[in-house]
Amino acid sequence: MSGPAARQNRASIRADRVRAAVSDDGAAWLGTAVLFALGHFLVTFEPHMLTRLFPGLLFGWMYARTRFILASTLFHAACNLLMAALVLSLLS
């Protein structure tokens, strides 16, 4: 099978995998993202730290998609490095 039908089939398979990951891990995914945000908030007690819920959801999605914790860990580290570079560039 090739052409548009094959692309549609691959897209359908990917969508089914994402739906299965979300339905299987949905509560854990959301709970972990909430804990991630609370953990960041409890360090500084600044309300804007609760927005870390959204990256926590992204990291959870990355884990659900790859089933490999190192992927989201490396992405978290890259985000931290990017933020440090932005802060340094704004301060200089």
N, C-alpha and C positions, 0 to 999 in steps of 0.2 A: 504494500500500500504506500502510495506517495502522493504528494500534492496537498491540497487543502484538507482532504479527509484525514490524512495522516496527522497533520498539524492539529486538527480539531480533536482527534483521538488522544494525542499526547497532552494537549491542554486539559482535556477531560480527566485523564489519569492524574495529572498534577493537582487539579482542583479536588479530586477525590482524596488524594493523600493529605492535602491541607485540611479538608473537612474532617477526616478521620483523626488527624493529630489534634485538632481543636476540640472535637467531641470527646476524645479519650482523655486529654490532659487539660481541658478547659478550666476546671476549678483550680487545679494545681498551678496552672499558668497564671491565672489572675491572682491567686493567693501569693505566689512568689513575687509577682510584680508589686503587690501592695507591701509586702515585707521589704522589698528592695527600696521602695520609696520611703517607708517608715525608718529604715536603717539610715538612709541619708539624712532624713529630717532630724533624727535623734542625735546626730553628731553636732549640728549647728543650731537646731531649734528655729530655723528660718522657714517660714511657710512655703516659699517658692521651691524648696527642696522636695516637696510632695509631687512636683511635676515629674520627678524621676520615675513615676508610675509608667509613663509612656515609653522611655527607653527600656524599662523592665519588661514591658509587653513585647517590645522588639526582641530583646534577648531571649525571652521565652519562646517566641516564634522561631527564632534561629535554632534554638535547641530542638524544638518539636520537628522542625524541618530536617535537621541533619542528624539528630540523636547523638550529637558529639558536643560535649560541653566546652571543648577548647575553642570552637568557632565563636560562640558568644563571649567567651573570656577574652579572646584576642581582639574582638571587635570592641569590647568594653575598654581594653587597654588603649586601643587606637583612638577611641573617643576622648579618653583622658589626656592623651598626648596632644591631640588637636586642641582641646580646651586650654591646655598649658601654653601651647604656641600662640593661641589667640590672645590670651591674657598678657603674655610677654610682649607681643607686638603692640598691644594697646597701651602698655605701660611705658614703652620706650619711645 
